[in-house]
Each structure stands twice: as C-alpha cells, then as structure tokens.
C-alpha cells in the first residue's frame, strides 16, 4: 500500500496497473473511494481499473457505499500536482 510521502521506485511511479486481482492490464480509470467508518470525508483512496474491470470494481465499492467517483486516469494525473503523489491500493478483491 502506498500513501502520501511513500517512497516509490521510478518504474512504479510510472506504472499504472489495474487493481483487480491477477490483472496486469493498464489502468485507465481511477476509482476514488473512502470507507466512512475509517476515513475522514475528504480522504480519497484510489484503485485503478482497466476497461474490462471498471464495472466490477465499481460495483464492489458501490455495494459497500465506498465509491465516490470514477475519473479517467489522465484526469487524476493532471490534478495530482507536480509531485504526482496519490493514495493507491494494490490488488482489489
């Protein structure tokens, strides 16, 4: 799990892999979520999704009331700032 300020190897900072378990496809969507029982309302965690897993990962988070928004990964990168920091989770499910 990576968090703000976590050191990242250069290749990991550039790599955007789908968060679905076992999937190694490029992540093209950012699923922004939080668990209201654990996170403050403004906190957002991020899972990445490829085209094939966007729906299933979104449904998984929605059923739990965690999904906040889904944006193209390019939009997330534009808003990440110069340091490119984001809070990302690894394999989902």
C-alpha positions as CSV (number, residue, x, y, z in Angstrom):
1,X,0.0,0.0,0.0
2,X,1.3,3.4,-0.9
3,X,0.4,6.6,0.9
4,X,1.4,10.2,0.7
5,X,5.1,10.5,1.0
6,X,5.8,6.8,0.5
7,X,9.0,6.3,-1.5
8,X,8.4,4.8,-4.9
9,X,10.8,3.2,-7.3
10,X,10.9,5.2,-10.6
11,X,9.2,2.4,-12.6
12,X,6.4,2.1,-10.0
13,X,5.6,5.8,-10.2
14,X,5.1,5.5,-13.9
15,X,3.3,2.1,-13.9
16,X,-0.5,2.1,-13.8
17,X,-1.8,-1.4,-13.4
18,X,-5.4,-2.4,-12.9
19,X,-6.2,-3.2,-9.2
20,X,-8.3,-6.2,-10.0
21,X,-6.7,-9.3,-8.5
22,X,-4.4,-11.0,-11.0
23,X,-4.9,-8.4,-13.8
24,X,-1.8,-6.8,-15.2
25,X,-3.6,-4.6,-17.8
26,X,-3.0,-0.9,-17.9
27,X,-5.3,1.0,-15.5
28,X,-7.2,3.7,-17.4
29,X,-9.7,4.7,-14.8
30,X,-9.3,5.9,-11.3
31,X,-11.9,4.7,-8.8
32,X,-11.9,7.2,-6.0
33,X,-13.3,5.9,-2.7
34,X,-13.3,6.0,1.0
35,X,-14.7,4.0,3.9
36,X,-16.7,6.4,6.0
37,X,-16.2,4.2,9.1
38,X,-12.4,4.6,8.8
39,X,-11.6,7.7,6.7
40,X,-12.4,11.3,7.1
41,X,-15.0,12.6,4.5
42,X,-12.4,14.4,2.3
43,X,-10.0,11.4,2.2
44,X,-9.9,9.5,-1.1
45,X,-8.2,6.1,-1.7
46,X,-7.7,5.1,-5.3
47,X,-8.0,1.9,-7.2
48,X,-7.1,1.7,-10.9
49,X,-9.2,-0.2,-13.4
50,X,-8.8,-1.3,-16.9
51,X,-11.7,-1.3,-19.3
52,X,-12.6,-4.9,-18.5
53,X,-12.7,-4.4,-14.7
54,X,-14.1,-0.9,-14.4
55,X,-17.7,-2.1,-13.8
56,X,-16.9,-5.0,-11.4
57,X,-14.6,-2.9,-9.3
58,X,-17.1,0.0,-9.3
59,X,-19.9,-2.4,-8.2
60,X,-17.7,-3.9,-5.5
61,X,-17.1,-0.4,-4.0
62,X,-20.7,0.8,-4.6
63,X,-22.3,-2.1,-2.8
64,X,-20.4,-1.1,0.3
65,X,-21.1,2.6,0.0
66,X,-17.5,3.4,-0.6
67,X,-17.3,4.6,-4.2
68,X,-17.2,8.4,-4.6
69,X,-16.3,8.9,-8.2
70,X,-14.7,7.4,-11.3
71,X,-12.5,9.5,-13.5
72,X,-10.1,8.8,-16.4
73,X,-6.6,8.2,-15.0
74,X,-5.3,11.1,-17.2
75,X,-7.6,13.5,-15.2
76,X,-6.3,12.2,-11.9
77,X,-2.7,12.7,-13.0
78,X,-3.4,16.2,-14.1
79,X,-4.7,17.0,-10.7
80,X,-2.1,15.2,-8.7
81,X,0.3,18.1,-8.7
82,X,4.0,18.1,-9.6
83,X,5.0,15.5,-7.1
84,X,2.4,13.0,-8.5
85,X,1.5,11.7,-5.1
86,X,-1.7,9.8,-4.7
87,X,-3.1,7.3,-2.2
88,X,-3.3,4.0,-4.1
89,X,-4.2,0.4,-3.1
90,X,-2.9,-2.7,-4.6
91,X,-4.9,-5.7,-5.7
92,X,-8.6,-5.5,-5.1
93,X,-11.0,-8.2,-4.1
